[in-house]
Amino acid sequence: MIGGAAGVVALAVAVGMVVADDGPSGVAAPYGCGAGGAHGTAATASASDRPAPEGAADFDGDGNPDLVLGGPSDVEGAVGGGSIEVVYGAGAGAARCQYLTQDDAGIPGKSGYEAFFGATTVARDFDGDGYSDLAASVIDPGPSVIIMWGSEGGLSSAARVPGTDVSHVAWDNDGSLDERLVAGDFDGDGHGDLVFGLGSDKGLLKGPFARDGSPAGTDRVPAPRRPSPDVELARYVGLVAGDLDGDGIDDLVSFHEADTESEVNRPVSYLRGGRTGFTQPEGTRLPDADTGAIGDVDGDGIDDLVLNPFGGDPSRSAVTVAYGSQDGPGKRTTTVDQDTPGVPGEELRDEDVVFEELDTGDVNGDGYADVVAGAPRWDLDGNGEPGPEYVLFLAGGPEGLSGDGARLLDGHDLGAAQGGDADFGADVGLTDLDGDGLADLVVTAPGDSTVDSVTWLLSGTTDGPSTAGVTRLSTDTLRETAH
């Protein structure tokens, strides 16, 4: 999952009330990454005597951005137990790695069947000590949040956030089974907050957090309005955050999958953050979509909402931007697809979306947020034949998103498993990993029981993501010296 997480790229590398249980304080220390951890371009900053780029995760405070890979992978003795891999930046490359599960004595709980530890992760300085911290969702047995605290040595201790509550949305199937986690400053006090539980009186967990995981306070997160009268049930599928009205306070966008008698739609809900709590502005209408990302695509100082539209005319390998404004997002929109001048490739399907994952960041250094969209393998015709497997790069600019400078990155050209078995592009992220001011592209192929998971790191350049000197991180690279 990606979204609303300043400084973290949380990528899948494999496809209630909870009482705090502190346990031992020490988390397993980072170890030397295995051979092959930094082929080609460095995945980290070239100097450690300056702060990490704004918004980057820096768990050890050395000025080099760090990378997080997390997902609901199997762990020893626990199918779907979940794990988190951290790649620490260093001047000469990815020098240290850290492999974390709930079997670690310093992390609350115990790896269990479909606990999905790390399925959603967000990084921010939650306790105000100057080090980035990492919050992760888990279901053991009910949904809750664990925060791992940054320090000079990296992530070194952890605590469960006490008293978290799950979503309460009357028209949702069962929000507790698909709980989402996102970070931001939703009350404008300058401290990092967490949202975990739509419609809950305790859904907003306010920072700063104490080292025992306790938030400074809690507040209500309104349940999204029913998308239409004929929607009886829906499924909660995503959450992103950013300042979409330019008031300096982060807002919240949630995604849902709703079934009606005539069709399946993907309603998108907008909640405006504020000093007195969240509000639901009247008249905000966003295009249907099932995933999104937030960034300032047109450089006007207000974040924009990037969507993969679902339904209607643009449901063809498309990316839609609902531009932010003082009145919120959606007053102006732009849709770019493979019929747009400058966008390479041909139209790939007539129904549903192709792009499953989106992210934003300034790859080419021109001051505008760019967009990457991942299209993993699809059986387009129902005949078992793999479909496209690529990542599309679209450049932002003063007029917003367009086809100018668009690039298509094919998984086969980067050595992804043939036939689409690894699902190249199942997750994508943009973050400045080498500290040069240009966002780098992170792409995962989660693989399966027969194909290893792989993560690719492509450096940002003035022409977009570079395919020269690509860093390739395999599961073995990250874990082979962990024990």
C-alpha positions in Angstrom: 0.0 0.0 0.0 0.9 3.5 -0.7 -0.5 6.8 0.2 -0.6 9.6 2.7 2.7 8.5 4.1 5.3 11.3 3.9 8.7 9.7 3.7 7.8 6.0 3.2 7.4 3.8 0.3 5.3 0.9 1.7 5.3 -1.7 -1.0 3.9 -5.2 -1.0 6.6 -7.7 -1.5 4.3 -10.8 -1.5 0.9 -11.1 -2.2 -11.8 -3.9 18.2 -10.1 -2.6 21.1 -6.7 -3.8 21.9 -4.9 -3.6 25.2 -1.2 -2.4 25.1 1.3 -5.2 25.6 4.7 -3.5 25.7 7.0 -6.6 25.9 10.8 -6.3 25.6 11.9 -2.8 24.4 14.7 -3.9 22.0 14.0 -4.5 18.3 16.4 -6.7 16.3 19.2 -4.4 15.1 19.9 -3.8 11.4 22.5 -6.1 9.8 24.7 -5.9 6.7 22.7 -6.2 3.5 23.6 -9.3 1.5 25.5 -9.2 -1.8 23.5 -7.8 -4.6 21.8 -5.2 -2.4 23.2 -2.2 -4.4 24.0 -3.1 -8.0 24.3 -0.1 -10.2 23.2 3.3 -8.9 23.2 3.8 -5.1 19.8 3.6 -3.4 20.7 6.2 -0.8 22.1 9.7 -0.3 25.6 10.6 -1.3 26.3 12.6 1.9 25.5 12.2 5.5 26.3 15.7 6.7 23.0 17.3 5.7 19.4 16.6 6.6 17.5 14.0 4.6 15.2 15.5 1.9 12.0 17.0 3.2 9.4 14.3 3.7 11.9 11.5 3.5 12.0 8.7 6.1 15.2 8.9 8.1 15.0 6.4 10.9 18.6 6.7 12.1 18.9 10.5 11.6 22.1 10.3 9.5 20.8 12.5 6.7 20.3 9.5 4.3 16.8 8.6 3.3 15.7 5.1 4.2 13.3 2.7 2.3 10.5 0.6 3.7 9.2 -2.5 2.1 6.2 -4.1 3.8 3.4 -6.5 3.0 1.2 -9.4 4.0 3.9 -12.0 3.2 4.1 -15.4 4.8 6.6 -15.8 7.7 7.8 -19.0 9.3 4.9 -20.7 10.9 2.3 -18.0 9.9 0.7 -17.8 6.5 0.1 -14.1 5.9 1.8 -13.2 9.1 3.4 -10.1 7.5 6.9 -8.6 7.5 8.7 -5.3 7.1 12.1 -4.8 5.5 13.9 -1.6 6.0 16.9 -0.6 3.7 19.0 2.1 5.4 20.7 4.6 3.3 24.4 5.2 3.4 26.9 7.3 1.5 28.1 4.3 -0.6 24.8 2.5 -1.0 22.4 0.2 0.9 24.8 -0.7 3.7 22.3 -2.0 6.3 19.0 -3.8 6.2 16.4 -4.7 8.9 13.9 -7.5 8.8 11.0 -7.2 11.2 8.1 -9.5 12.1 6.0 -9.9 15.2 8.3 -12.8 16.1 10.9 -10.2 17.0 10.9 -10.0 20.8 10.8 -6.2 20.8 7.6 -6.0 18.7 4.3 -6.5 20.5 2.3 -9.6 19.7 3.2 -12.8 17.9 3.2 -13.6 14.1 -0.1 -15.3 13.4 -2.3 -16.6 10.6 -3.3 -13.6 8.4 -2.2 -11.0 11.0 -0.9 -9.0 8.0 1.7 -7.1 10.0 3.0 -4.2 7.9 0.2 -4.4 5.2 -0.1 -0.7 5.7 2.9 1.4 6.9 3.4 5.1 7.3 6.5 7.0 8.4 6.7 10.3 10.3 8.2 11.7 13.5 5.4 10.8 15.7 7.1 11.6 19.1 8.9 14.8 18.0 12.4 13.6 18.8 13.8 14.4 15.3 13.9 10.8 14.1 11.4 9.3 11.7 9.2 6.6 13.2 7.3 3.8 11.5 3.6 3.0 12.2 2.2 -0.3 10.9 -1.2 -1.9 10.9 -1.8 -5.5 12.2 -4.7 -7.8 12.9 -4.0 -9.9 15.9 -6.8 -10.7 16.4 -8.4 -7.3 16.0 -7.0 -4.4 13.9 -4.5 -2.2 15.8 -1.4 -0.1 15.2 2.2 -0.7 16.3 4.7 2.2 16.2 8.5 1.4 15.8 10.6 4.2 17.2 13.5 5.7 15.3 16.9 6.3 17.0 20.6 6.8 16.2 20.8 3.1 15.6 17.6 3.0 13.4 14.3 1.4 14.5 15.1 0.2 17.9 12.0 -0.2 20.0 8.2 -0.5 19.5 4.9 -0.1 21.2 1.3 -0.8 20.4 -1.1 2.2 20.3 -3.6 1.5 23.0 -7.4 1.7 22.6 -7.6 1.9 18.8 -11.0 1.5 17.3 -12.1 0.1 13.9 -14.3 1.7 11.2 -18.0 2.2 11.7 -19.6 2.8 8.3 -23.2 1.6 8.1 -23.0 0.8 4.4 -19.6 -0.9 4.5 -19.4 -4.7 4.4 -17.0 -5.1 7.3 -14.4 -2.3 7.7 -12.6 -4.1 10.5 -11.3 -6.7 8.0 -9.9 -4.0 5.7 -8.7 -1.3 8.1 -6.4 1.3 6.6 -3.8 3.6 8.2 -2.6 7.0 7.0 -0.5 9.8 8.5 -0.8 13.6 8.3 -1.3 16.7 10.4 -5.1 16.7 10.4 -5.6 19.4 13.1 -2.9 21.8 12.1 -1.0 21.8 15.4 2.3 20.8 13.7 2.4 17.2 15.1 2.0 14.0 13.1 -1.4 12.3 13.5 -2.7 8.9 12.5 -6.2 8.0 11.1 -7.3 4.5 11.8 -11.1 3.9 11.7 -13.6 5.7 9.5 -16.7 6.7 11.4 -15.1 6.0 14.8 -15.1 8.4 17.7 -11.4 7.4 18.2 -10.5 7.2 14.5 -8.1 10.2 14.7 -5.1 9.5 16.9 -3.4 12.8 17.6 0.3 13.4 18.0 2.7 13.7 19.6 2.7 10.1 20.8 4.3 8.9 24.0 6.8 6.1 23.9 4.2 3.7 25.3 2.2 4.3 22.1 -0.4 6.6 23.7 -1.6 9.5 21.5 -1.9 13.0 22.8 -5.6 12.6 22.3 -8.3 11.2 20.0 -11.1 12.6 17.9 -13.9 11.5 15.6 -13.5 10.7 12.0 -16.9 11.0 10.2 -18.2 8.1 8.2 -18.3 8.9 4.5 -21.8 9.6 3.1 -23.5 6.8 1.3 -22.5 7.2 -2.3 -26.0 6.8 -3.7 -29.4 5.6 -2.4 -29.1 2.3 -4.3 -25.8 1.3 -2.6 -26.6 -1.0 0.2 -23.1 -2.5 0.9 -19.6 -1.5 -0.1 -16.0 -2.5 0.7 -13.5 0.0 2.1 -10.3 -0.3 -0.1 -8.0 2.7 0.5 -7.1 5.9 2.2 -4.8 8.8 1.3 -4.1 12.2 2.8 -2.8 15.6 1.8 -3.6 19.3 1.8 -6.2 19.6 -1.0 -7.5 23.1 -0.1 -4.2 24.9 0.7 -5.0 25.8 4.3 -1.9 24.0 5.7 -4.0 21.2 7.3 -4.2 17.7 5.8 -7.4 16.3 4.4 -8.6 12.7 4.0 -9.8 10.8 0.9 -11.2 7.3 1.2 -12.0 4.7 -1.6 -14.8 2.2 -1.6 -16.0 -0.6 -3.9 -19.8 -0.5 -4.1 -22.2 -3.0 -5.7 -25.6 -2.0 -7.1 -28.2 -3.9 -9.0 -26.9 -2.6 -12.3 -23.1 -2.1 -11.9 -20.0 -2.0 -9.7 -18.8 1.5 -8.9 -15.9 3.0 -6.9 -17.1 5.9 -4.8 -14.5 8.4 -3.5 -15.1 10.4 -0.3 -13.5 13.6 0.8 -13.1 14.8 4.4 -11.6 18.2 5.1 -9.2 18.4 8.1 -9.4 21.4 10.5 -8.5 22.7 13.9 -11.9 21.7 15.2 -12.1 18.4 13.5 -13.0 16.8 10.2 -15.9 18.2 8.1 -17.7 17.0 5.0 -18.1 19.9 2.6 -21.3 20.0 0.5 -20.9 19.9 -3.2 -17.5 18.1 -3.5 -17.9 15.5 -6.2 -14.9 13.3 -7.2 -14.6 10.8 -10.0 -15.1 7.1 -9.2 -11.7 5.4 -8.7 -10.3 2.6 -6.7 -6.9 4.0 -5.8 -5.2 7.4 -5.7 -2.2 9.5 -4.7 -1.7 13.1 -3.7 0.9 15.7 -5.0 1.1 19.2 -6.4 1.0 18.3 -10.1 0.5 21.9 -11.3 2.8 23.7 -8.9 0.3 26.1 -7.5 1.1 25.3 -3.9 -2.1 23.2 -3.3 -2.0 19.4 -3.4 -3.9 17.6 -6.2 -5.6 14.2 -6.1 -4.5 11.7 -8.7 -6.9 8.9 -9.5 -7.3 5.8 -11.7 -10.8 6.5 -12.9 -13.4 3.7 -12.9 -16.5 3.8 -15.1 -17.7 6.1 -17.8 -15.7 7.4 -20.7 -12.2 7.5 -19.2 -12.0 3.9 -18.0 -9.2 3.0 -20.5 -5.7 2.9 -19.1 -6.3 6.4 -17.7 -5.0 8.7 -15.0 -7.3 11.6 -13.8 -6.2 14.6 -11.8 -8.8 16.3 -9.6 -6.9 19.5 -8.9 -6.9 21.0 -5.5 -8.2 24.5 -4.8 -9.3 26.7 -1.8 -12.7 25.1 -2.3 -11.3 21.6 -2.2 -10.5 19.1 -5.0 -12.4 18.3 -8.1 -13.5 21.8 -9.4 -11.1 21.1 -12.3 -10.0 17.8 -13.7 -7.7 16.4 -16.4 -7.7 12.9 -17.7 -4.6 11.4 -19.5 -4.7 8.1 -21.2 -2.9 6.3 -24.1 -4.9 8.3 -26.6 -3.4 11.5 -25.2 -0.6 13.0 -27.5 2.8 12.1 -26.2 1.7 9.0 -24.2 3.5 5.9 -25.6 1.8 2.6 -26.3 -1.6 1.7 -27.5 -4.9 1.4 -25.7 -5.0 -1.9 -23.9 -8.6 -2.6 -22.8 -12.0 -1.2 -23.0 -13.4 -1.9 -19.6 -12.2 -1.3 -16.0 -8.8 0.2 -15.0 -5.4 -1.1 -15.9 -3.4 1.0 -13.4 -3.6 -0.6 -10.0 -1.2 1.7 -8.2 -0.2 5.4 -8.3 2.3 7.7 -6.7 3.6 11.2 -7.1 6.9 13.0 -6.7 9.2 15.4 -8.6 11.3 13.0 -10.6 12.8 15.5 -13.1 13.5 18.3 -10.7 11.3 21.0 -12.3 9.3 21.8 -9.2 6.1 20.0 -10.3 4.9 16.6 -8.9 5.1 13.8 -11.5 3.0 10.7 -11.6 3.8 7.0 -11.9 1.2 4.4 -12.6 1.8 0.6 -12.2 0.0 -2.0 -14.4 0.7 -5.5 -13.3 -0.2 -8.6 -15.2 -3.9 -9.0 -16.2 -5.7 -11.8 -18.0 -7.5 -9.4 -20.4 -9.4 -11.8 -22.4 -10.1 -14.5 -19.9 -7.9 -17.0 -21.9 -5.0 -17.2 -19.5 -2.8 -14.9 -21.6 -0.9 -12.3 -19.6 -1.7 -8.7 -20.4 0.5 -5.6 -20.0 3.2 -5.4 -17.3 4.6 -1.9 -17.1 4.9 1.4 -15.3 3.8 4.7 -16.9 5.6 7.9 -16.1 3.7 11.2 -16.6 5.2 14.6 -16.0 3.5 17.4 -14.2 3.7 21.0 -15.4 2.3 24.5 -15.1 -0.9 23.4 -16.8 -1.1 20.2 -14.8 -0.7 16.6 -16.1 -0.2 15.9 -19.8 1.5 13.5 -22.2 4.6 15.7 -22.6 7.7 13.7 -21.5 5.7 10.5 -20.8 7.7 7.3 -20.5 6.7 3.7 -20.6 8.9 1.2 -18.5 8.3 -2.4 -19.5 9.0 -5.0 -16.8 10.5 -7.4 -19.3 13.2 -4.8 -20.2 14.2 -4.7 -16.5 14.4 -8.5 -16.2 11.0 -9.2 -14.6 9.9 -12.8 -14.7 8.6 -13.7 -18.2 4.9 -14.2 -18.7 3.9 -11.7 -16.0 4.1 -14.3 -13.2 5.8 -11.8 -10.8 3.3 -9.0 -11.3 5.8 -6.3 -12.1 4.2 -2.9 -11.2 1.9 -4.3 -8.5 3.2 -1.5 -6.3 5.1 1.7 -7.2 6.5 4.6 -5.2 8.4 7.8 -5.7 10.9 9.1 -3.1 14.3 10.7 -3.1 16.5 7.8 -2.1 19.9 9.3 -3.1 19.4 12.8 -1.8 20.0 14.6 -5.1 16.6 16.4 -5.1 15.1 14.1 -7.7 12.5 11.5 -6.7 13.6 7.9 -7.5 11.2 5.2 -8.7 10.6 2.1 -6.6 8.8 -0.8 -8.4 7.9 -4.2 -6.9 7.0 -7.5 -8.4 5.6 -9.5 -5.4 5.9 -12.9 -7.2 4.3 -16.1 -5.8 5.2 -19.5 -4.4 7.3 -20.2 -7.6 8.7 -16.8 -8.5 10.8 -14.7 -6.1 9.7 -11.2 -5.2 11.9 -8.4 -6.5 12.1 -4.6 -6.0 13.7 -2.3 -8.6 15.1 1.1 -7.8 15.4 3.6 -10.7 17.2 6.9 -10.2 15.3 10.1 -11.1 16.8 12.3 -13.9 15.7 15.4 -15.7 14.3 13.0 -18.4 12.3 10.9 -15.9 13.2 7.5 -14.3 16.5 6.1 -15.6 16.9 2.5 -16.8 20.7 2.8 -16.5 22.3 1.2 -13.5 19.1 -0.1 -11.9 19.4 -1.4 -8.4 17.7 -4.8 -7.9 16.7 -6.0 -4.5 15.5 -9.6 -4.1 14.0 -11.3 -1.1 17.3 -13.2 -0.5 19.3 -9.9 -0.7 17.2 -8.5 2.2 17.1 -11.5 4.4 20.1 -13.8 3.7 22.1 -12.3 6.6 19.2 -11.6 8.9 19.9 -14.6 11.2 
